[in-house]
Amino acid sequence: MFGYELRSSPYQRPARPPSRAIIFTALAAGLLGGLAGGAIVIFALNGSPPPRPQPTPPTPTARSAQVELAAAAPNSVTEAVREVGPAVVTVINRMPDRISLFGTPIERTSSGSGFIISPDGFIVTNKHVIEGARELEIILADGTTLPARLVGDDPYADLAILQADGDMPGVASWGNSDALQPGEPLIAIGSPLGDFTNTVTVGVVSATERTIELDQDYALEGLIQTDAAINQGNSGGPLLNMAGEVVGVNTLIVRGNGQSSVVAEGLGFAIPSNTARAIAEQVIEKGYFARPRLGIRWVTITRSLAARYRLPVDHGIYIIEVETGGPADRAGLSVGDIILEIQGVPIDSEHPFQNQLFQFEPGDQISIRFQRQDRILEQDIDLGTMAG
């Protein structure tokens, strides 16, 4: 199972992340690397020098590919950054003070990145960037600091929408993330470590439709993988195509697998813009993003859990509480029932429960297959609404 680390602080050195199946460093602290510039120099020789052995071309590397990208299209990168740069902000999260052993308050502050999507001051960032905030601020590209407030969020997509008052220096435009192809050049902008504001890095689409497991019940799906340099603090910053359109929201990086000392580089992941845009628009309109709800609390069944408690199956979810009057209660589900399938899809390690549930909309009717003691039953359920 993957570990998902959602923390950052440009002012305090973060604790070493725990080793798990794969270690993620959340991009909340300030992000962006440095623009990898490069130039191709061609020397012309006059006359007819004696022939000389031709060197073998070097094998391309990820670094050389980034240098060549920056050299091949400097105008496109520069124009895209000039267009979107003013819309990129640093998000400051001031959390409740922690009391020291001597009774004195210790200020806790972390930061991430974001980008303005409306002249009305609406800003997209990551949910983990603003987690536990007592007070929020944004810092514009020119250094101006403005107070901000949370409009709404969707923790399952790791997205949050803020709003700040005042004149907005720029607005980012949405692009179509569905049109991305592996190898397509990309640009990231953000505030790595909270100090290096509006840092620009370049890379390519390494892959699309990546899935990162957060826990046994949910995984972030459809992610864009990129080798554009991403560091702590880039969380919530925009990932751009060469037209200067936002095609992703930077959200996490993978550093290693927790089973060896090998450290990976260039494994960054972003939420697709089409997902982010749909969530942002609904949050701005309603103040929340609605997801379907069953009205239960549950425990995910694993092989070890099934063996320990002698359960009749080794997959599914075990219901430990049913909300009175909720969708599951109205459909007749009870504590101890084990949901095995939703619409014919088994609930297992390949199909986490919440991912399957979130394929549907509030108000949809779905069919579930479940086990009650020694019986296998099927039941239709009208889904409720889970806000936020």
N, C-alpha and C positions, 0 to 999 in steps of 0.2 A: 504494500500500500504506500502511496506517496505521502510525504509530509508537505504541508502547505504552510509556510511561515509568513505571517502577516504582521510585520513590524518594521519600524525604521526610526532612526533618529540621527539627524546631521550633527547633533550636539553631543551625543554620547556614543561611544563605540558600542555597537550592538553585540549582545552575547553571541557566542559561537552557536550556530544553528544545530539542532539535534540531528544525528545521523539516522536516517530512516531509509526506506526503499529508494526514494529519490529525494534529494534535499532541494527545496525551493527557497530562494531568497526573494521575498516580496519587494517590489520596486517602490517602497515608500521611504523617501529620505531626500530626494532631489535626484534628477536623472539626466542622462545624456553623456556621451563620451566626448571625444574631440573629432572634428571633421577630418577624416583621413584624406589629405590632399596628396596629389601626386602629379608628375609630369612625365611625358615621354619625350626624350630628347633624341633627335636624329642628327648625326654628324655626317656632313658631305665631304668627300675627299676629292680634290682636284688632281688631275693627272692620272697616271696608271700605276699605282703601287703594286708591288709583287703580291701575288695571291697569298692569303694566309688562312689557316684552318678556321672554319666557322664554328663558333661555340654552340654547344647543344642548348636549346632553349630550356630555361628552368621549368620545373614542374609547377603549375599554378597552385597557389595556396589560398586559404580564405583571406589572409591579409593582403596578398597581392591582388586578389580579385576586388577587394574594397578600394585599394589605391587606384587600380585601373578604372573602376567605376567613377570615382571622384574626378579622375583626369579626363575621362571620356566625355563626361556631361557636366562640366562645372557650371555652365550657365543654367541648366535645368535645376540643379541642386540649389544654386544661389537664388534663383527666382522663386522657387518653392518656399525656401526658408524666409525670404524677404516678405512673401505673401502671408505666410501663416505665423511667423515668429511673434508678431505683436499680440496674437490671440492666445499664446501659450503662457500659463501662469504657474507660479509656485504656490502650493497649498500648505498652509501652516496649521497644524493641529495642536492646540493647547489643551492638554488633558488635566484633570484634577490633580492638584499637588499631592505628592507623597510625603508623609511625615517621617522624618528621620528618627533614629533611636534617641536623639536628644530633644525631640519634640519640635524641631524646626521644619518648616515646609520646604520641600524640594520641588522646583518647577520641572514639569515633564512636557517636553515639546518634541513633536516629530513633523516630518514634512514629506510631501510628494509633489506630483505635477498634475496639471489639468489643462483644459483648453476651453475657450469661450465659444459657444455655439449660437449666441443670440445677442443683438444689441441691448436686450433687456438684462444682460448680465448673467444668463444661465451658463453654468460651467460643468463640464463632464470630468469626473475623476474616478478613482477606484474606491470602493466601499472600505477596503482595509486602510486606506490613507486617512479617513476621517473617523475610524473606529474609536469609540470612547471619548469623543471630543467634548470639552467643556466650552470651548470657543474656537471659532474658525476664522482664518484670515487668508487673503490671497495677496501675492506680490506680483504686480504686473511687470512686463519686460523692462519698463523704464525705472523700476524700483519703487513705484507707488504702492503703498499698502492699503488695502480696503477690507473692511469687515465682511464676512460672508455667513450665510446661514444654509442649513441643510433643507432642501426641498423634499427629497425622497430618495430612496435607494432600493437596490435589489441585491441582497447578499449572495444570492445563488449565481448571479452573473458577475459579482464583485464590481458593481457600478454604483456610483452615487452622483446626484445632481445637486449642485449648489447654486446660490444666487448672490451676487454682489451688487451693491448700488454704486452709481457713478458712471462716468463716461468710459465706454469700452474701447480700447485702442484698436481692436481688430476682431474679426469673427472668422472661425474656421469653417470650411465647407466640407460636407460629407461626400465621400466617394463610395463606390460600389465594391464591397469586399468580395462579393461572389465572382467578380471578374479577375481576381488575382491569379497569377500563374507562377509556379516555381521558377526561380531565376529572375523574376521581375525586380528591378531595383526599388529600394525603399529608403526613407529618411525618418529618423527618430529625433524628436526634440523634447527636452525636459530639463530637470534640475537635479543632476546627480549629487547625492550627499547633501542636498539642500543649499549648497553654496555656489555651485557652478551653473547659474541660471541660463536658460536658453542654450544649452549645449546641443550641438548637432552631431549626429553620427549617421553613417550610411551603411547599407548592406543590401541584401536581397531577400526575397521570399524563399525561405529554405523548404517550407512545406505548408500545406493547408490542411484543415480538418484534423488537427491534432487533438488528442484527448488527454487531459491530466486529471488523475484521480485525486480528489481532495479527502474523501473518506469512503467508507463502505457504502454509503447511501447516495453519494453525489459525485459527479466529475464534471469539470469544465470541458465542454465539447466544442468542436468546430474552430479551435484556436488557430491563429496564424503563427507559424514558427519563422523567426528571422535571425540572422547573424549580425544585424546592426547592434553595435555595442549598447548594452543596457545595464544599468547599475542601480543600487539602492537609491531611491529618490525619483527614478523615472516612472514609477507607478502612476498611472492616470494620464501620462503624457501621450501626445498623438503619434501615430505611425502613419507616414504620408506616402502616397505614390508620387511619381515625378511630375504630376500635374498640380501638386500642392493640395491634394484632397486627403482628408482623413479616412484611412481604410482600416485602422485598428486603434485600440486603446491598450498601451503597454501595461502588462499586469504582473508578470512573474518571469523568473529566470531559473534554469536548472544548473547547479554547480557540480553535482556528483550523484552517485547512486547509494552512498552510505555504506558500501561494502568494500571500498578500496580507497587508497589515498589519491587516486587520480582525480584531478579537478578539470571539469569540462568548461569550455569557453564558447561563446557564440550561440548559446541555446536560450534565446529569448522568445516569449510568447505574448500575443496580443489578442484581445477580444475583437472579433470582426466588427467593422463599422455598422453593418446592417443590423446586427444584434443590438449594438449600443444605441443606434439611432432610434430603433423601435421602443426601447426601454425609456430613453430620455424623453421622447415625445409624449409617452403615456404619463410619465412622472410629472412633467411640466403641466399637462392637462388636468390630471386627477390628484396629484400629490403622492401617488404610490404606483407601483407596478403590480398588477394583479396576476397571481399564479393560482392554479387549482389546489383545492384542499380536501382531504378526506376526513379530517377531524379525529385523528388518532395519534397516540404516541406508540413507538415501536422500537424493537431491537432487531438489527440485521442478523440473520442466521448464517453462521459459517460452519465449516466442517468440525472445527474444534468445539464450537459452542454446541452443535448438535450432539456430538459424542459426549460432552460433559453432562448435558442435561437429558440425554437419551430422547432427543426429539425425533419425530418420525421422518423428517426430511432434512437435507443438508443445505437448503437454499430457501430464499423467501424472507419475509419479515414477520416477526412474532409481535402481535398486538398486546401492549401492556396497559393501555388506557384508551377508552372510547369517550369522546366528548359528548355529553348529554345533548341530544337534539341536533348533533352534527350530521353530516352526510353518511358516515359509516353507521352511526346509531340508527338513523332512519332506515337504512338498508338492512338492519338486523345483525350487523357484525358485533362480536363480543370479545372481551379480553380472553386471550389464549388462542384465538384463531390465527392461522398462519396464511398470509396472502402469498400465493405461489406465482400468479400470472396477472398481468394487466393487458386486456385486449389480445390475449393469446401469446404475449411475450413473457418468457420466464423472468422472474426477479432473481438475478444471480450476479456474480462478479463482473460479467460482461454487460449486464443491464441493471445498473443501480436503480433502486426504487424511485428516488425523486426524479431522476432523469426520465424514466418511463412515464411517471405521473405528469411531468411538465411538458410532455408532448401534446397535452390537451389543454383546453381553455376552461375557465370557470363556467359552470352551467352545462358543460358537456356530460353526456351519459356514457359511462364506460362499463365494460364487463370485467369482473374479476373472478379468478378461480382461487379458492382457498380451502384449507384443510381445517376441520373441526374434529378433534379427537381422531377417530379412525375413518371419517367420511370426507370425501372430496366434493365440494359444493361450488356452484356458480351463482353470481348475483350481479345485477345491474345497480350502479350507483350514480346519482346525480351529483357532480362535483360542486363544492362550494368555492368560496373566494378567499385566498390568503393574500392580504395586502402587505406590500413592503418586502 
